[in-house]
Amino acid sequence: MRFTPRIPGRAARQTPTAGAKGPGGGRLAQLAVALRTPARAGEPLFAGAPRRWQRMLPFAVAGVFVVTLVPVTIAVLVNDYRLGGGWAGALGVAQTVPLLLAVTRPVRAWAMVLAADVVGAVLLTGAGGVAGTAWPWTPMAVVGYQLLMACLGLRESVRTLVGVWLATGAAGVVLGFFAPDGVTNTAALQFVLGGAVLALTGALRGLGDARQRIAEQESISGAERARRTLLEERARIARELHDVVAHHMSVITVQADSAPYRLPGMAEPVREEFSAIAASARESLGEMRRLLTVLRGDGADGGEAAGGGERAPQPGVARIQQLVEATVRAGQPVELSLAAGVAEAARTVPAVDLSAYRIVQEALANVVRHAPGARTRVSVTRSDGDGEVLVLVVNGPAEETAAVLEGAGTGHGLVGMRERVRLTGGTLDAGPLPEGGFRVAARLPLDSPTEDPS
């Protein structure tokens, strides 16, 4: 299944699919899909159809053929071929009743019908009225045989279909050497019609196999893209979190190194303890830098790292005002509601401070790309009772006169938001609005320990 995030403004621009034009069109489309879907061994034809009447359709068709062909076959054998009533009844049942088995076991049904047809051809050589009639395959046998060919073509492999077709031709050729005088030989007719039906239904089955393989590959590719996107976002968050953690570790190192000078008269064991703390902090900083080097080795971000784009201090809630102003200058109508004191509160938890900024940034970027011209409201407040930073970005539907820059997302926006919220132990609610547009709401707790992003 392909991974595609839900995008601002898209809900208002959806159009009905072709299969939803009407009840009749939908049923025909479902039936066409069921016809192209290959059946597994031992499974009835159309077993994967969504409706019960569609799954029962092959049995109904086979039943109609049997109910129609049994009396017609007996009557024709008795009246036209002048075959005895007992033999005619036996042949009528043997040549038609196995058609019911063709829905689930077409090869077995074909072997039974072919054997019955061959026996019938042999018996008809001694019938009184065979002259001037169709032989070795009677008209009823030809009709029933084509139903068998259709069932075989929709289920069996190409090798099996070729074998069935050649066996049919070989049986007609061998019987042709014993043809009674004055008969109309139908061996060639059976051979050509059977081949045409096998080719047509086999092509339908091949189309179904190809569509199924494509769907499987798309599902695998979609899962791989989603996994790759998730890993890229986690690596990006880990790079940004490095700056936050490195700052605290640097402060610890400086405090531990300067403690003997700031606190004179310190005992030697205490001095050694501070030296050990400073050494451990420096070693931890070195390990983090080596990890960051590995993360920045990704080709997608190598240019940014090499160019020094990540050396600037990480942004926070205090810079959301600048972000909104830049978006407004780009022509997007955005209103900002930034509660007093929320920037200072978020700064106490650097991961929350950075996550709030990035969530607003990703949401506004999605609005610009997918819903240009839509009125957007950004709200960043603090819940004093719960100790949470509340981030809300709501946009309306895209303006009809504005050109949508992108019709499909890369999958990074919402994935990045979810990972950042999960990092802080918060919650995220994102989805389209009933009247059109999109809503992103995040709760970032200020007192919850952050989760390891790796």
Summary of the structure (lengths in Angstrom):
residues: 454
radius of gyration: 38.0
end to end distance: 25.6
largest distance: 131.6
contacts: 1430
relative contact order: 0.10
helix: 62%
strand: 9%
